[in-house]
């Protein structure tokens, strides 16, 4: 019972961490590797019907998915940001989630794995 309670507390804590309006995103307006990107905090002063998202854009014909335009955008809640017709796009709502797609780590997955490991060793 104590392990389940601990698991619930950890999951709730990580869920609350993700619900903040302002998020930090990788940022480069010309295609760059994530290691060359700056950081930008987005969404500090937005309305209640808006949310900040991190975005990643790749040219449709490229195989170098590590070279991408990375930025943050403000969108209406429940909508996706616009994507140029010659690009593939991904948007996400976690801190620094617009890194290379193969390296992007979900905070939710991390929290579940951590909670399982913690309860296993208690």
Buried (B, 14 or more C-beta within 10 A) or exposed (E): EEEEEBBEEBBEEBEEEBEEBEBBBBBBEEBBBBEEBEEBEBBEEBEEEBBBBBBBBBBEEEEEBBBBBBBBBBBEEEEEBEEEEEBBBBBBBBBBBBBBEEEBEEBEEEBBEBBEEEBEEE
